[in-house]
Amino acid sequence: MGVLCLAGAGYFLFPAAWGIFHIGMVWPATVLLYCAAWLLLPSQMERLPRWLRRLGNIVMAAGLTLAAVLAAVMAAAALRVPPAGESCTVIVAGCQVYDGKPSVMLQRRIDAAYGYLAAHPEAPCVCSGGMDDAETVTEADCIADALTAMGIDPARLYREDQSTSTAENMAFSAAVIAENRLPRQVVIATDGFHQYRCAAYAKQNGLAAWAAACPSPWYLGPGYWCREMAGIIAMWLF
């Protein structure tokens, strides 16, 4: 079991080999390494001060309980599919663009949006996302160009190209929706882990949100689910 915990910690830290590093990799790896230490080196761990061992166990128990609650909340948001017959606007939440092309995660969001747009030919779509220092085109332009290439009428696509965060994705998209008098019932095309926070920010901006959730890559998804938990906690606090 201790070896499995070590392997799990390595799995969470593996994306660092590609230059990816975030808190969603660090905290689960730390938990797994702590468990591995108790399983593989129990006598050495028993030498730690009693108060430190108790504190570690309390933090572990509280943290894992909170993580379980957050995972349930996130999963419930990802399963909140739009009701049949509703007229909805699709919002595609931006994600990283490499050399003008969508990243794996952004392409999956685009595919989720396409699935809804193809099934609902009257639905408009807001392509949301600005541009960071490493990008050569805005995420909004990348999304809109990809959907156009897949056969979606460009007249259905609205570009929101200023946002740099999830909160801005929803706030600025809500402004586009209001300006163009689009339906305020929205279907958000993004990863399953991202749906809860997107829906919360959408609600703050007067939108009723549903999910068009896409799966995350197996080698990145668990880490991003864990990172999103930290994002939700920050949203609740601030």
Beta strands, then each sheet from edge to edge (+ up, - down):
strand 1: 89-93
strand 2: 97-98
strand 3: 101-102
strand 4: 125-128
strand 5: 157-160
strand 6: 185-191
strand 7: 208-214
sheet 1: 5+ 4+ 1+ 6+ 7+
sheet 2: 2+ 3-
end
